[in-house]
């Protein structure tokens, strides 16, 4: 992560958000009920939103340059969209 060391609190929060995404996806896969599975995918998606929102102050504070911001934002947005589509697919199976 290209966030300067001086912004430790923000960097630490971004790290925790980024770790939360795959952790919640893994937890979703361990659930036996589809509703729980979808719930944990939603938690992962929320963590992606949290991380995306943390990119803005990192950029504003000059801790993240424009190129790094754009790349990370695109990656997190892509993950969020994939999670949303998968959740919608699973919800459609319930109907």
C-alpha positions in Angstrom: 0.0 0.0 0.0 1.5 3.3 -1.0 0.3 5.4 2.0 3.0 7.3 3.8 4.1 6.1 7.2 3.2 9.4 8.9 -0.5 8.6 8.4 -0.3 5.5 10.6 -3.9 5.5 11.8 -5.4 5.8 8.3 -2.9 3.3 6.9 -3.8 0.9 9.7 -7.5 1.3 9.1 -7.0 0.7 5.4 -5.1 -2.4 6.1 -7.8 -3.7 8.3 -10.5 -3.0 5.7 -8.5 -4.6 3.0 -7.9 -7.7 5.1 -11.6 -7.8 6.1 -12.7 -8.3 2.4 -11.2 -11.7 1.7 -11.7 -12.8 5.4 -15.5 -12.3 5.1 -15.5 -14.0 1.7 -13.8 -17.0 3.3 -16.2 -17.0 6.1 -19.1 -16.8 3.7 -17.8 -20.0 2.0 -17.8 -21.8 5.3 -21.5 -21.1 5.9 -24.0 -23.8 5.2 -27.1 -21.7 4.6 -27.4 -19.5 1.5 -28.8 -16.6 3.6 -25.7 -16.6 5.8 -23.4 -16.9 2.8 -25.1 -13.8 1.2 -24.8 -12.0 4.5 -21.0 -12.4 4.8 -20.6 -11.4 1.1 -22.5 -8.3 2.1 -20.1 -7.7 5.0 -17.2 -8.1 2.5 -18.8 -5.6 0.1 -19.3 -3.1 3.0 -15.5 -3.5 3.8 -14.8 -2.7 0.2 -16.9 0.4 0.4 -15.1 1.4 3.6 -11.7 0.9 1.9 -12.8 2.9 -1.1 -13.9 5.8 1.2 -10.6 5.7 3.0 -8.8 6.3 -0.3 -10.1 9.8 -0.6 -8.6 11.2 2.6 -5.3 9.4 1.7 -5.3 11.2 -1.6 -6.4 14.6 0.0 -3.6 14.3 2.5 -1.0 13.6 -0.1 -0.3 10.2 1.2 -1.5 8.6 -2.0 -0.7 10.0 -5.4 -3.2 10.2 -8.2 -2.0 7.2 -10.0 -2.1 5.0 -6.9 -5.5 6.4 -5.9 -6.9 5.6 -9.4 -5.5 2.0 -9.5 -6.6 1.1 -6.0 -10.0 2.7 -6.5 -10.6 0.7 -9.7 -9.5 -2.5 -8.0 -11.7 -2.1 -5.0 -14.6 -1.0 -7.2 -14.2 -4.1 -9.3 -14.2 -6.3 -6.3 -17.4 -4.6 -5.0 -19.2 -5.0 -8.3 -18.2 -8.7 -8.4 -19.5 -9.2 -4.9 -22.8 -7.4 -5.7 -23.3 -9.5 -8.9 -22.7 -12.7 -7.0 -25.0 -11.8 -4.2 -27.8 -10.9 -6.8 -27.2 -14.2 -8.5 -27.6 -16.1 -5.2 -30.7 -14.2 -4.3 -32.2 -15.1 -7.7 -31.7 -18.8 -6.9 -34.0 -18.3 -3.8 -36.9 -17.2 -6.0 
